[in-house]
Amino acid sequence: MKFIKPKNLNSENVDWLISERARAVVKSYAEYTEHTESEIVNEFLLNILEDEDFIEWIDSKRNNRRLIQQLDIEDRVVAK
């Protein structure tokens, strides 16, 4: 038996403006996947961390330790 793990997302409301088209895509995809719209947005935004150029940019920043920890990408950056 697999136990249900808590989400513990430390969620908070944000105030962003997005296009009507983007809202429709999220709403439709949420309906299709049977997840909430918030879960869909969260998962897709985390996909940004797959952008190797973005990871390299973070790695090149000075004083980046806090950001690296916050984004949980310690294993993907070069140790300095």
C-alpha positions in Angstrom: 0.0 0.0 0.0 1.3 3.5 -0.9 0.7 6.1 1.7 -0.5 9.6 0.8 2.2 12.2 1.3 1.4 15.8 2.3 1.9 18.4 -0.4 3.6 21.0 1.9 3.9 23.5 -0.9 4.0 26.6 1.4 1.6 28.2 -1.1 0.6 31.8 -1.2 -1.5 33.9 -3.5 0.2 35.9 -6.1 -1.1 38.8 -8.2 -0.1 38.2 -11.8 -1.8 39.3 -15.0 -2.0 36.6 -17.7 -3.8 36.5 -21.0 -7.3 35.2 -21.5 -5.8 32.5 -23.8 -3.3 31.3 -21.1 -6.1 31.1 -18.5 -8.2 29.0 -21.0 -5.3 26.7 -21.6 -4.7 26.2 -17.9 -8.4 25.7 -17.2 -8.8 23.1 -20.0 -5.6 21.3 -19.1 -6.6 21.1 -15.4 -9.9 19.6 -16.5 -8.2 17.1 -18.8 -5.7 16.0 -16.1 -8.1 16.2 -13.2 -5.8 18.5 -11.3 -6.4 21.9 -10.0 -5.4 25.0 -12.0 -2.9 25.9 -9.2 -1.3 22.4 -9.5 -1.0 22.8 -13.3 0.6 26.3 -13.1 3.0 25.1 -10.3 4.2 22.1 -12.3 4.7 24.0 -15.5 6.5 26.8 -13.8 8.9 24.3 -12.2 9.7 23.1 -15.7 11.7 26.3 -16.1 14.4 24.6 -14.0 15.0 22.3 -17.0 16.4 25.3 -18.9 20.2 24.6 -18.7 21.0 28.2 -19.8 19.0 29.5 -16.8 20.8 27.2 -14.5 24.2 28.4 -15.9 23.1 32.0 -15.4 22.2 31.3 -11.8 25.5 29.6 -11.3 27.4 32.5 -12.7 25.7 35.1 -10.4 27.7 36.3 -7.4 26.3 35.4 -4.0 24.0 32.8 -5.4 24.0 30.3 -2.6 20.6 31.4 -1.2 19.0 31.3 -4.6 20.5 27.9 -5.4 19.1 26.5 -2.1 15.7 28.2 -2.6 15.4 26.6 -6.1 16.7 23.3 -4.8 19.3 22.9 -7.6 22.4 22.3 -5.5 23.1 19.1 -7.5 23.0 20.9 -10.9 25.5 23.8 -10.3 29.2 23.8 -10.2 30.6 23.9 -6.6 32.6 27.0 -6.0 
